[in-house]
Amino acid sequence: MYSQLIAFTLLAAAAFAQAPAPQESPKPPQITAEMRARFWRTQAENIAAAARAERAQEAARAAQEELRKACGDKFTVALDAEGEPSCQAKQ
């Protein structure tokens, strides 16, 4: 019985000796303060640009609606030969 225990202990020791040592997980790269500042600045600029674009789209829709109202029910807004919006008869 002792010989089996010794054999088992020797096998376990040999297996443990051959097992690769656990590797430390690599440290993650560091994000600098400048990189974080640039990220937050561009995020703020993006939000501001999106808000300006939304206001511009609303203004364009309002101008188009104004043209449609000016033309009334019997005419539609279309570009004339010079590329200017004008009221033209509906077909």
N, C-alpha and C positions, 0 to 999 in steps of 0.2 A: 504494500500500500504506500509506504514511504517512497519507494522507487517510482511509483506512478505520479505521486505528488511532485517529486523532484523533476521528473521528465516533463510534466505539465508546466512547472515553473520555468524550466529552461526553454521550453517552446514559447511560452508567453513572453519571456525576456527577449528571445530572439526576434519574435514578431514585433515587439515594441521597438527594438533597436532598429529594425528595418523600416518601420513606418516613418513617412516623411514628417518632419517637424511642422506643426501648424504654422501657417504663414500669417503674418500680421496684415490686416487689411490696409491698403495704401491710404495715406491721408488725402482727403479731397483737396483740390486746388483752392486757393484762397481768392475770393473776389475782393478787389481793392475798393477803397472808399471812392476813388475817382470813377470806377466802373459803376458802382451803385448810384452815384450822383448822376452820371450820364443816363443810366436806365430810367431813373425817376424823372429827370428833366425831359427826356424824349417821350415818356408816357404822358406827362402833362401837356407837352406840345401837341401830341396826337389827339388828346381829348379836346383841346382848344380848337384844333383844325377841324375836327369832326363837328363841333358845335357851329363853327363858321360856315362849313359846307351845308349844314342843315338849314341855317338861316338864309343862305343864298338860294337853296332849293325852294324854300317857302316864298321868297321874294319873286323868284321866277314863276312859280305857280300862280301867285297873285297877279303878276303882270299878264300872264296868258289868260287868266280869267277875265281881267279887265278888257283885253282885246276881244274875247268871245262875247262879252256883254255889249261892247260897242258895235259889233257886227250884227247882233240880234239873231232871230230865229231863221231868217231867210238867207242869211249869208254865213260864210265860214271864214276863218282866218287862214290865209295862205300867203306865201311869199310871192311878190310880183316880180317882174323882169329884172328889176334892180336889186332884188334880194331883200326888199323891205316888206314887213307884214302889211297886208291889206285885206279888206273884206271882198270876198268874191262870192258870186251866186252859187248856192248849193246845187248840185246836179241830181 
